[in-house]
Amino acid sequence: MNILKGRFKIIDRYIIGKYLGTFIYTLTVFVIIIVIFDLSEKLDDFLRSKLSAWQVLTLYYAGSIPFYVNMLSPLINFIAVIFFTAKMADQTEIVPILSGGVSFNRFLQPYFISAFIIFSANLGSNLYILPYTNKLKNSFENTYVKRNDPTSKTNIHMKLDKNTYIYIDNFDNKTKSGYRFMLDNFDGDVLTKKLIAEQIKWDSVKRSWKLINYSVRTVHGLKESMFKSIDKPKDTILDMRPDDFSAYDNIYEILTNKELSDKIRKEKIRGTGIWNDLLFEQYKRWLQPLSAFVLTLIGVALSSRKVRGGVGLPLGIGIILSFLYIVMNQFAKMFSLKGGIPPLLAVLIPTLFFGLLGLYLLKKAPK
């Protein structure tokens, strides 16, 4: 028994090495292919903007490559497990291990050690790396690639706190200026103050808002007072930032975890309609890395049996299932943002579905 344990420690290292080696190699190849296609698609934009190769590398690909790695990781993880496990089965390496008295659960241990390493890397990337690299990528795309995207947002209604509501007819993201701004302050159901400004502008130095051509109407019971200022702007602090009115859909990807949590707390009060989007982004960062365990389980259970056709059949099935996983993730996101499914459930649906599939395949796997 001690000899068997010693030999299986060698097999552990062998499986972990094969798993991680195949994963890193395949991921590198896929990322290089994507970068080549992406470069050919955006080359005209780079040339038109007269960007140097160094600028493209440091301003764009330094941010986009981590994004591609994160996006491809579940797919490559699945393919890597199926590929080298099916190859082991085809070369009759698995049968002697199981015939030697090793349980299938024990055989799975090095796979889950490897899956834990990938899970930890993905989780750390989601929480601490991607918000910063996505900021590089999105800033570059919004400046040099998405030239036809809207830069302004119209008809903005927002609740700043339980007593304060604002309205902006039009907000320009380039100049950080809003036009036809109104602020209503209530005491219960009673209006106590109404502020109207022709323009509101963000001062990035003072980190405050500047009111231009404004008037303030104050209500004290049956008495009212009015103040107008046409020539002298007024600085004021409001619980809102220009990013709250961003016209770009990719703004949530660049928020750090603290910024995301703060924005979720504020949006719960404001009710601007993006609360679900923010919750989905937060849950996705924490929970989607769990796919490393689920897809590893399915991959091993699916490819550990020796079949006619060698590696090709399980690899083909694995590719189909991995794309199905990606499609389910996209549908879950769409139904969460547009269909009313709770964000937590939407993030968990693909993992739960494939987790149950993995347990079913595990029962059918050779023991």
C-alpha positions in Angstrom: 0.0 0.0 0.0 2.9 2.4 0.8 4.4 1.6 -2.6 1.1 2.4 -4.3 0.8 5.7 -2.4 4.3 6.7 -3.4 3.7 5.8 -7.0 0.4 7.7 -7.0 2.2 10.8 -5.8 4.2 10.6 -8.9 1.0 10.2 -10.9 -0.4 13.3 -9.1 2.5 15.4 -10.3 2.2 13.9 -13.8 -1.5 14.8 -14.0 -1.1 18.3 -12.6 1.8 18.9 -14.9 -0.1 17.7 -17.9 -3.3 19.6 -16.9 -1.6 23.0 -16.3 0.9 22.6 -19.2 -1.9 21.8 -21.7 -4.0 24.6 -20.3 -1.3 27.3 -20.6 -0.1 26.1 -24.0 -3.6 26.0 -25.5 -4.6 29.3 -23.9 -1.5 31.0 -25.3 -2.2 29.7 -28.8 -5.8 30.9 -28.7 -4.8 34.3 -27.4 -2.2 34.8 -30.1 -4.8 33.8 -32.8 -7.4 36.3 -31.3 -4.8 39.1 -31.1 -3.9 38.5 -34.8 -7.5 38.7 -35.9 -8.2 41.7 -33.6 -5.1 43.5 -35.0 -6.2 42.9 -38.6 -9.7 44.2 -37.8 -8.6 47.4 -36.0 -5.4 48.2 -38.0 -7.2 50.9 -40.0 -8.3 52.6 -36.7 -4.7 52.5 -35.4 -3.3 53.9 -38.6 -6.0 56.6 -38.9 -5.2 57.7 -35.3 -1.4 57.7 -36.1 -0.7 55.5 -33.1 2.8 53.9 -32.8 3.2 50.2 -32.2 4.3 51.0 -28.6 1.1 53.0 -27.9 -1.1 50.2 -29.3 0.8 47.6 -27.1 0.8 49.6 -23.9 -2.6 51.4 -24.2 -4.7 48.6 -25.8 -3.2 45.1 -25.8 -1.9 45.5 -22.2 -5.6 45.7 -21.3 -7.2 43.5 -23.9 -4.9 40.4 -23.5 -6.0 39.9 -19.8 -9.6 40.3 -20.9 -9.1 37.6 -23.6 -7.4 35.3 -21.1 -10.3 35.7 -18.6 -12.9 35.2 -21.4 -11.3 32.1 -22.8 -10.3 30.4 -19.5 -13.4 28.3 -19.1 -13.3 27.1 -22.7 -9.6 26.3 -22.7 -9.8 24.7 -19.3 -12.5 22.3 -20.5 -10.7 21.5 -23.8 -7.3 20.9 -22.0 -8.8 18.5 -19.5 -10.6 16.5 -22.2 -7.6 16.5 -24.5 -5.0 15.1 -22.2 -7.4 12.8 -20.2 -8.7 11.3 -23.5 -5.1 10.8 -24.6 -4.3 9.0 -21.3 -7.3 6.8 -21.8 -6.4 6.1 -25.4 -2.9 5.0 -24.4 -4.4 2.8 -21.6 -2.8 4.8 -18.8 -6.0 5.2 -16.7 -7.1 1.5 -16.6 -3.9 0.3 -14.7 -4.4 3.2 -12.1 -8.0 2.2 -11.3 -7.2 -1.5 -11.5 -4.4 -1.0 -9.0 -6.9 -0.2 -6.2 -7.1 3.6 -6.6 -10.7 4.9 -6.3 -12.0 7.2 -9.0 -12.5 9.9 -6.4 -8.8 9.6 -5.5 -7.9 9.7 -9.2 -9.8 13.1 -9.4 -7.7 14.8 -6.6 -4.8 16.1 -8.9 -7.4 17.4 -11.3 -9.1 19.4 -8.6 -5.8 20.6 -7.3 -5.1 22.0 -10.8 -8.7 23.3 -11.0 -8.1 25.1 -7.7 -5.0 26.8 -9.0 -6.9 28.0 -12.1 -9.9 29.1 -9.9 -7.6 31.1 -7.6 -5.9 32.8 -10.6 -9.3 33.7 -12.2 -10.7 35.0 -8.9 -7.6 37.1 -8.3 -7.7 38.4 -11.8 -11.5 39.3 -11.6 -11.1 41.1 -8.3 -7.7 42.9 -8.6 -6.4 42.9 -12.1 -9.2 43.1 -14.7 -10.8 46.4 -13.3 -7.5 48.2 -14.1 -6.7 46.4 -17.4 -10.3 46.8 -18.6 -9.9 50.6 -17.9 -7.0 50.7 -20.4 -8.9 48.6 -23.0 -12.2 50.5 -22.7 -10.6 53.9 -22.6 -8.7 53.1 -25.8 -11.7 51.6 -27.6 -14.0 54.5 -26.6 -11.4 57.0 -27.9 -10.0 55.4 -31.0 -12.3 52.6 -32.1 -15.9 53.3 -31.1 -16.0 56.7 -32.8 -19.7 56.5 -33.7 -20.8 55.6 -30.2 -23.0 58.2 -28.4 -21.1 60.6 -26.1 -24.2 62.1 -24.4 -27.1 60.8 -22.4 -30.6 62.3 -22.3 -33.6 62.5 -20.0 -31.7 61.5 -16.8 -33.8 61.0 -13.7 -32.0 60.1 -10.5 -32.7 59.9 -6.7 -29.7 61.0 -4.7 -31.1 60.3 -1.3 -34.6 59.7 0.2 -35.4 63.4 0.0 -33.5 64.6 -3.2 -34.3 64.0 -6.8 -32.5 65.4 -9.9 -33.2 65.7 -13.6 -30.8 66.4 -16.5 -32.1 66.9 -19.9 -28.8 66.2 -21.6 -25.3 65.2 -20.3 -22.2 65.5 -22.5 -19.6 63.0 -21.4 -16.8 64.7 -23.3 -17.2 68.1 -21.6 -18.6 66.6 -18.3 -21.5 69.1 -18.6 -25.2 68.7 -18.1 -27.9 71.0 -19.6 -31.3 72.0 -18.1 -30.6 70.7 -14.7 -33.3 70.5 -11.9 -33.0 69.5 -8.3 -36.1 68.9 -6.1 -35.8 68.6 -2.3 -38.7 67.2 -0.3 -39.7 66.9 3.3 -41.9 63.9 3.2 -44.3 64.7 0.3 -43.8 68.4 0.6 -41.5 70.3 -1.8 -39.1 72.5 0.2 -36.6 73.6 -2.5 -36.4 73.6 -6.2 -33.1 74.4 -8.0 -33.0 75.0 -11.8 -29.7 75.6 -13.7 -29.2 76.2 -17.3 -25.9 74.2 -17.1 -24.1 72.0 -14.5 -20.4 71.3 -15.0 -18.0 69.0 -13.3 -14.8 70.6 -11.8 -12.2 67.8 -11.7 -9.8 69.9 -9.6 -12.3 70.8 -6.9 -14.2 67.6 -7.4 -17.5 69.5 -7.2 -20.2 70.7 -9.5 -20.5 74.2 -10.8 -24.0 75.7 -11.4 -24.3 78.2 -14.2 -27.3 80.5 -14.7 -29.3 79.0 -11.9 -32.3 79.9 -9.7 -33.4 78.6 -6.3 -36.9 78.5 -5.1 -37.3 77.9 -1.4 -40.7 77.0 0.2 -41.5 77.7 3.8 -45.1 76.6 4.3 -47.2 79.3 2.6 -44.2 81.5 2.0 -41.8 81.3 -0.9 -38.5 83.0 -1.7 -36.7 83.1 -5.0 -33.0 83.7 -5.8 -31.5 84.0 -9.3 -27.9 84.2 -10.4 -27.0 84.8 -14.0 -23.4 86.1 -13.9 -21.9 84.3 -11.0 -21.6 80.5 -11.1 -21.9 78.5 -7.8 -19.9 75.5 -6.6 -21.9 72.8 -5.0 -21.3 69.2 -3.8 -23.8 66.6 -4.9 -23.6 62.8 -4.4 -23.1 62.0 -8.1 -20.2 61.8 -10.5 -19.8 62.1 -14.3 -19.4 58.4 -14.5 -23.0 58.0 -13.3 -24.1 59.4 -16.6 -21.7 57.5 -18.9 -23.1 56.8 -22.4 -20.9 53.7 -22.7 -22.1 50.2 -21.7 -18.7 49.0 -20.6 -18.4 51.4 -17.6 -19.1 48.7 -15.0 -16.1 46.5 -16.0 -13.6 49.2 -14.9 -14.9 49.7 -11.4 -12.8 48.3 -8.5 -14.6 46.1 -6.0 -15.0 49.0 -3.5 -16.3 51.3 -6.3 -18.7 48.6 -7.4 -20.0 48.0 -3.9 -20.4 51.8 -3.3 -22.2 52.2 -6.6 -24.6 49.3 -5.8 -25.4 50.9 -2.5 -26.1 54.3 -4.2 -28.1 52.8 -7.1 -30.4 51.0 -4.7 -31.5 54.4 -3.5 -31.3 56.2 -6.9 -33.4 53.7 -8.8 -31.9 54.6 -12.2 -32.4 51.0 -13.6 -28.8 49.8 -13.6 -28.8 48.2 -10.2 -29.3 44.7 -11.7 -26.4 45.3 -14.1 -24.1 46.2 -11.2 -25.2 43.2 -9.1 -24.6 40.9 -12.0 -21.1 42.2 -12.5 -20.4 41.8 -8.8 -21.7 38.2 -8.6 -19.9 37.3 -11.9 -16.5 38.3 -10.5 -16.9 36.1 -7.4 -18.8 33.1 -8.8 -17.8 32.5 -12.4 -14.4 31.2 -11.5 -16.2 28.2 -9.9 -16.6 26.9 -13.5 -13.0 25.6 -13.2 -14.2 22.8 -10.9 -17.5 22.1 -12.7 -15.9 21.9 -16.2 -13.0 19.8 -14.8 -15.4 17.3 -13.4 -17.3 17.0 -16.7 -14.1 16.8 -18.7 -12.7 13.9 -16.6 -16.0 12.0 -16.5 -16.5 12.4 -20.2 -13.0 11.5 -21.4 -11.7 8.9 -19.0 -13.2 6.0 -20.9 -11.3 4.6 -23.8 -13.5 4.8 -27.0 -13.2 4.1 -30.6 -11.9 7.1 -32.6 -9.4 8.0 -29.9 -9.2 11.6 -28.7 -11.4 13.0 -31.5 -14.9 12.0 -30.2 -14.6 13.2 -26.6 -12.8 16.4 -27.8 -15.6 17.1 -30.2 -18.2 16.6 -27.5 -16.2 18.8 -25.1 -16.0 21.7 -27.6 -19.8 21.5 -28.2 -20.4 21.5 -24.4 -18.0 24.4 -23.8 -19.7 26.6 -26.4 -23.0 25.6 -24.9 -21.7 26.8 -21.5 -20.7 30.2 -23.1 -24.1 30.5 -24.7 -25.9 29.8 -21.4 -23.8 32.4 -19.7 -24.9 35.0 -22.3 -28.5 34.0 -22.2 -28.5 34.1 -18.4 -27.0 37.6 -18.5 -29.6 38.8 -21.0 -32.5 37.4 -18.9 -31.1 39.0 -15.8 -30.7 42.4 -17.3 -33.9 42.3 -19.5 -36.1 39.5 -18.2 -36.2 40.0 -14.5 -34.3 37.0 -13.3 -32.4 37.8 -10.1 -28.7 38.5 -10.9 -27.4 35.9 -8.3 -29.6 33.1 -9.9 -28.6 34.2 -13.4 -24.9 33.9 -12.6 -25.4 30.5 -10.9 -27.7 28.9 -13.6 -24.9 27.7 -16.0 -22.7 26.5 -13.1 -25.6 24.6 -11.5 -26.8 23.1 -14.7 -23.3 21.9 -15.7 -22.6 20.8 -12.1 -25.6 18.5 -12.2 -24.5 17.2 -15.6 -21.0 16.6 -14.2 -22.4 14.5 -11.3 -24.5 12.5 -13.8 -21.5 11.8 -16.0 -19.4 11.0 -12.9 -21.8 8.1 -12.1 -21.5 6.8 -15.6 -17.7 7.1 -15.7 -15.5 3.9 -15.4 -14.7 3.0 -11.8 
